[in-house]
Amino acid sequence: MLDLLLLLAGPGGFAAFLALLGGSYAQAAASALVALLLCPFAAPMLLSLAGSALIVAASAIFAWLF
């Protein structure tokens, strides 16, 4: 059962990340809430996705500046 919930929470976390990139903060919050309700392990996954996005953005800025 937990594996099924993890599979369902993964796309919810990814949808929240994509909604944030698109600027739809209400949709991102709703997607994150659904992902958290489906599986409590989704919170670290969302933080990991956000951290990965920050690393990519920092790398792009560094490459652009130097």
C-alpha positions in Angstrom: 0.0 0.0 0.0 2.8 2.4 0.8 4.4 1.8 -2.6 1.2 2.8 -4.3 1.0 6.0 -2.2 4.6 6.8 -3.0 3.8 6.4 -6.7 0.8 8.6 -6.4 2.6 11.3 -4.3 5.5 11.6 -6.8 3.5 13.1 -9.6 1.8 15.4 -7.1 5.2 16.8 -6.0 6.4 17.2 -9.5 3.1 18.9 -10.5 3.7 21.3 -7.6 7.2 22.0 -8.8 6.0 22.7 -12.3 3.2 24.9 -11.1 5.8 27.0 -9.2 7.9 27.4 -12.3 4.8 28.5 -14.1 3.9 31.1 -11.5 0.7 29.5 -10.4 1.2 29.5 -6.6 -2.4 28.4 -5.7 -2.1 25.4 -8.0 1.4 24.6 -6.5 0.0 24.8 -3.0 -2.9 22.5 -3.9 -0.7 20.0 -5.6 1.7 20.0 -2.6 -1.1 19.5 -0.2 -2.5 16.6 -2.1 1.0 15.0 -2.3 1.4 15.4 1.4 -2.0 13.9 2.2 -1.2 10.9 0.0 2.2 10.2 1.5 4.0 12.0 4.3 7.3 11.1 2.6 6.4 13.6 -0.2 7.7 16.6 1.9 11.3 15.6 1.6 10.8 14.9 -2.1 9.4 18.4 -2.6 12.3 19.9 -0.8 14.7 17.8 -2.8 13.1 19.0 -6.1 13.3 22.6 -4.9 16.9 22.2 -3.9 17.7 20.7 -7.3 16.1 23.6 -9.0 18.1 26.1 -6.9 21.3 24.2 -7.8 20.5 24.3 -11.5 19.6 28.0 -11.3 22.8 28.8 -9.4 24.9 26.9 -11.9 23.2 28.8 -14.8 23.9 32.2 -13.1 27.5 31.2 -12.4 28.0 30.1 -16.0 26.4 33.3 -17.3 28.5 35.5 -15.0 31.8 33.7 -15.5 
